[in-house]
Amino acid sequence: MDIPFELVLLEECQPFLEEFKKIYLSGTKIPLRRGMLIQPSEHITKIKVNKKGKANSTNERIGTACDEWFYKKFGIKARSQTVYCTGSRKVATDYGFPFFCFPVGKFDIIWSPKIDDLFLRITEIKVIEEAKGVTLSFEEAKAKIDDINFINDAELYKAIDSLLSKAQYVKGSLDKALASKNEIMIHCNHYYVARDDDPEVKEFLIQYIKGII
């Protein structure tokens, strides 16, 4: 990168940096992180959010139904058009190397005070239990979830609505989302990542918070 990374973040990620600074100074000293398998050679790496992909779920029907629920509630297909982050370094490490995440430009967040990881909570077993009132084994549930004669679309959507409504999803309040250390779905077009053990990136954040830069 020819331009110093500090200038790039200041230019492209100002809305997030300002909110993060305010949150940090108010007492929530928790950065936004994301676990990834890449190992970049530069201080920061810009990534485009894939908004044409499938919903990230254990099952395509479940993912699509979740997307429909989030779109009706928030106007965002939160499972297929967001980047998943967290306030927990441990959770980020479960998914790969822990990175600081910097959304580019205007961004929104959706999160639940009750759900640490939706990928692990809205499973075939949970949906079938909610929809049909029966408990199946993992293998049985994986096979049955795509059988529309067993669970039709209306039943599946009703079950998803019930499960997600109980989770009390909200939009905004980054400070509370970070403090919860639960999954945070970031709606933006691009974001930068930086290894959270990069001393120069850490120093940049410290100087920004202190108002030096």
N, C-alpha and C positions, 0 to 999 in steps of 0.2 A: 504494500500500500504506500503510494507516494505521499499522500497527505497524512500528517500525524493523526493517530487514532483518536486523540483527545478532541481535535477539531471536528472530526467526523461525528463523534457522539454528540458534541455540543450543537452541531448544525442539524443533525437528523433526529435526535432523540430527546429534544428539549422538553416536550410535554411530560415524558416519563421521568426524566432527571429532576424536574422541578417537583413533581409529586413525591418522588422518592426522598428528596431532600427534606420536604415538609414532614413526611412520615417519620424519617430518621430523627429529626430534631424534636419531634413530639414524643419520642420514646420507643418507637417500634424499629429497632435497629436490625432488621432482617432484610437481606437482599432478595431479589427475585431470581430464582434459579431454574435451570432446566438440565435434565440428564440427557447426554447424547454420546454416541459412539465415535464421533469424528475427533480428530486431533489436528486442529489447525496450526499452521506454521506462523501466522501473524497474530498480533494482539487481539484483533476483533475480526469476526467473519460475518458477513451479511447473508441472510437466508430469506428466501421468498416463501411465504406461507402458501402451501398448495391447497387452493380452494376448490379444486375440481376433483379431488380424490374422494374415496369412500369414507364414510364415518369410521373412526377407529373404535372398533368394538369386537367382542368375541364372536359376533355374528352379524351379518349384513342386515338382516331384518331388524334386529334390535337397534343397530346403529342408525338405520334410516328412521325408525320410529322415534328414537331419542332426538335426532336432528329436527324432525317435524315438531316435537314438543317444545324444544328450545326456540325454534323459529316463531311459533305461535306466541310464546311468552315474551321473548326478547328481540325478535326480528333478526336473529343470528343462528345459523346452523352450527351450533357450538361443538359438535363432535367431529365435523369434517372440515370446518373452515376456521379453526383456531389453532394456536400453539399451546401445548399443555406445559404449565410451569408449576412451581411450588415455592413455599417459603421454607421448606425443609431440605437441608443439605443431604440428610440421610436418604430421603425419598429420591432426590435427584440422582444420588449415587447408585440407587437400585436400577436406574435406567442407563447408566454409563458414566462418563466423566461429568462432574458437576461444573456447570457453566453459569456465569452471570448472564442474565437475559435483559436486553434493552429494546423494547418495542420502538419502531420507527414511526414518527409522526403521531397523529391522533390514534388512540386505542381505547378499547373497552375491555372490561373483564367480567366474567361470569364465574361464580363459585358457590359452594355450599358449605355452611358451617358444620354439616354432618357427614359429608362425603370426602374422604381423604383421596380416593382414587376411583373414579366412576368405572373405569375399565375392570376393576376387581369387584365392584359392588352390584352392577346391573348385569348379571350373568343369565345364561339360559335357565339354570335351576331356579333363580330368584323370580324370573319372569313367569315361568310355568307355575310355580307355587302361587304367585299372585293371581294369575289368570284362571287356573284350573283347580286350585286348592289341593293339589297332589304333589308329593315329593318324589322325584326321580333321581336315579344315580347320575353322575356326571355324563357317562356315555349315553344313557337313555335321553337325557335332556338335550345333548348335542344333536342327537338324531331326530328328536321330536319337534324341535323349535322351527324347522323348515317345513313341517308337514301341516299344510293349511287345513287339512281335514281334522287335525288334532287341535290346533290353535289358529283360528283365522285372524285376519288383519284387525278386525274390530276388537277382538279379545286381547290381542297383543298390544294394541295402542292404549286400550283401557288400563292394562297392567302397567305399561310404561308411565302413563299419566299418574297413576297412583304412586308408584315408586319414586318418581322424580318430584312429585308434589310434596311427599313426605320429607324429601331432602332439603326443602326450603331454599332453593337456589335464588340468588340475588345478583343484581348487576351493579358493579361499582364497589366502593369502599375498599380500596387496595390495602389500606392499613390493617383492617380487620382480616382480610383475606390472607395477608402475609403472616399475621400473628396466629391464625388458625393452623398454619402449616398444612392445609389441605390443598387439593388440586385447584389450580387457577387456570381457567381457559382465557387466553389473551386473543382478542379479535383485532388484528392489524394486517397490513399487507406484507410488511417485511419486519425483520428484527435482527439485531446483532447479538452474537454470543461471544463471551470471553472466558477463558479458563479462570475459575475463581481462585486459583493459586498464583495468578499472574501479579507480581508485585507492582508493576507499573500501572495496571488497571486499578488495583486497590488504592494506590497513591492518588490516582486521578479522582476516584470517588471521594476520598478523604478531603482533597483540596476543594472539590466542588461543594461538598457539604459545608465546609468551613468558609466558603465564599471567596476563596483565594483565586479561583478561576470561574 
